[in-house]
Amino acid sequence: MVEHGFRKAGVLGSSPIIGFMAEPHKIQTDTPREVLEIQYDLYRKMSPTKKIELVFDAYRTGQLLAMAGIRMRHPNASEKEVKQIWAKEHLGEELYCKVYRNKGYDGDPGVK
């Protein structure tokens, strides 16, 4: 299992809770309850298509942030290498090799 940054930092628990429901009935957030109720009501009224768009947007934002971090760690990496490093970190070593070996990559993005 990969050791995440928040574990290295000594944060207790399996993951940090930031504006996320740890248990359905216990909300740990600094957002006022009235605002959360409005937000939940908006989510309930939202179409499934809009909800999935929000998920995809959040995923893409996470991907862009991760790639920015890779560029900071590997300033000389090409855009192709950045994408390969992201894919390897995202998929894990075994799946990355299965997917990218068939596309002509040797399984190693080439940047250490």
KAZI-V941383 format. One record per residue. N is the residue number from 1. PHI is phi in whole degrees, 0 to 359 (NA if undefined). Layout:
<<N/PHI> <N/PHI>>
//
This chain:
<<1/NA> <2/284> <3/273> <4/278> <5/303> <6/289> <7/286> <8/299> <9/282> <10/87> <11/286> <12/283> <13/95> <14/284> <15/198> <16/287> <17/252> <18/229> <19/62> <20/232> <21/282> <22/288> <23/226> <24/307> <25/261> <26/236> <27/264> <28/248> <29/203> <30/264> <31/280> <32/303> <33/306> <34/298> <35/292> <36/299> <37/297> <38/296> <39/299> <40/297> <41/296> <42/298> <43/297> <44/298> <45/277> <46/287> <47/290> <48/304> <49/298> <50/295> <51/298> <52/291> <53/299> <54/297> <55/296> <56/297> <57/297> <58/295> <59/298> <60/297> <61/298> <62/299> <63/297> <64/297> <65/295> <66/297> <67/293> <68/297> <69/296> <70/296> <71/298> <72/292> <73/284> <74/230> <75/297> <76/264> <77/288> <78/286> <79/297> <80/297> <81/294> <82/300> <83/295> <84/293> <85/297> <86/301> <87/300> <88/294> <89/292> <90/286> <91/273> <92/90> <93/303> <94/296> <95/293> <96/304> <97/297> <98/298> <99/287> <100/272> <101/296> <102/288> <103/258> <104/94> <105/268> <106/272> <107/93> <108/238> <109/294> <110/85> <111/241> <112/255>>
//
